Amino acid sequence: MASPRPRSAATAKGHRIVIITVFAALIIVGAAIAIDVQFLRGHGPPVFLILSAIFLLLSVALIVLTMRAGLRGPRRWFLLMTGIAAVAFPACLGLRGAVYTLCIAMFGSDFWEHIGRPDGEPVFFVIAIFVCPVVFIVGVIGTLVTHMVASLRGAPP
């Protein structure tokens, strides 16, 4: 495996600007999804699905850009936490539905009532509803704090 090319300062700065832009767009789209779900229920599924697709694409872009930028330290981990939590949310909801359906297909329609869980599979649901949003918020706050600390120290953002 070849070693990565050394990056110039201008290239590294360009990567950081793109990462900050994607990060800001991810936060804005995430807030728009929350507003749409909470307050603007009249727009219906198309708005929600479009915003969700943009959110997923931005989170994947944030993960890829963070990995390729060669960032080190807490900022890298907070950016990755933000991106991975944003990808994990719909993945866990999808896995919940898949496990629920698979168990019904394999064991019959009364499987969940028989084991005492009439609402279905709880593990992926809890991860999607509670864990992913907390990790996302921690990643956002951590990224903002590490960015501000670096700016105050005079280091490149």
N, C-alpha and C positions, 0 to 999 in steps of 0.2 A: 504494500500500500504506500503510495507516494505521500510525502509530507505536504501539508497545505502550504500554498504560496503565502509568503509574507505580505501583509496588507499595508498599504500606505496609510498615513494619517487621514488623508482626504477620503479614502475608501471606508475606513473605520467610522469617520464622522457621518458619512452618507448612510451607512448601515444603522447607526444610532438614530438618525433622523427618521428613517423609514420605520424602525421599530417603535419609536415614540408616536409616530403618526398612526400606525396600526393599533397600538395600545389605546390611544385616545379614541379612535373610531370604535374599537371594541367596547369601551366604556359607554360611549354615546348610544350605540345600537342596543347594548344591554339595558340601558335606562329606558330607551324607547320601547323595548319589549315589555319591561315591567310596567310602564305607563299604559301600554296597549292592553295588557292583561288586566290591570287593576281598574282603570278608569274608562277606557275607550272600547268597551266590549262590543259596541255597535259596528265596528269596522269589519268584524268577522274573520274567518280563517285566512283569507288571502294576505292581509297585512301581516298577521302573525307569522305565517309561513315564510313570507318574503324576508321579514326581519330575522327570523330564526336561521334561514339559509345564509344570510349575510353574516350573522353572528358566528355561525359555525365556520364559514370560510375565513373570517378575520382571526378566529382563534387558532385555526390550523396555520395560517400565515404567521401569526405571532410565534408559535412554537418553532416553525421552520426558520424564520429569520433570527430568532434568539439562538438557536443551535448553530447557525451558520456565521453569526456575527463574532463569535469568539469571545463573548462576554464571560467574565469570571466573577465569582463571589456572590453575595446575596442578591444583587440585582438580577443576575441570570436566574437564580432559583425562584425569585418572586415573579418574574415574567413567565417562567415555565409553569408555575402554580396557576397563574391566571389563565393561561392558554389551555392547560390540561383540564382544569375544572370546567371551563366553558365547553370543551369537547366531551367530557365525562357526563355532563348533565343529560343531554339527549341520548347518549349511549346507554346510560343506566335506565332511563325510561324505556328505551327499546328492549333492553335485556329483560326488564320486568315483564313487559308484554310477551316476549318470546318464552320466558320460563313459565309464565302463567298458561299460555296456550299449549306449550309442549306437555306440561303436566296434565292438562285436561285431555289432550289427544292420547297420551299414553295410559292414563289411569281412569279416565271417565269424567263425565261432567260434574259428578258430585265429589271429586277428589278434594277440593279445597274445604268444603264443608265437613268432609270426613275427618280431616286432620285438625279441624278447629280453626281454620283461617278462611272464613267466607269471603274476605276481601282480596285474597290472593297472596302473592309472593311479597313479603315485606322488606327484604334486605336491599334490593336494588332501588326500591321506592324510597327508603330512608336515606340511602346514599345520594340519590338524585335530589330529594327535597331538602335535606338538611346539610349534608356534608359538602356537596359541590358548591352551593352558594357561600358557605362559610369560607371554604378554601379560596374561592374566587375573590371575595372581599378582602381576605388576608393578603392575597397576591397583589391586588390593586393598591391597598394601603402600603404594603411593603415596597412596592415599586415606586410609588410616589415619594415615600420617605427616603429611600436610597437615592433617588434622583435629586431631591432637594438637598440632601447632605452633600452629595457630590458637587452640586452647583455652588453651595456655600463654601466648600473647600477650594473651589476654583478648578476642580478636575473636570474633564469633559463629561457631559451628561450621558 
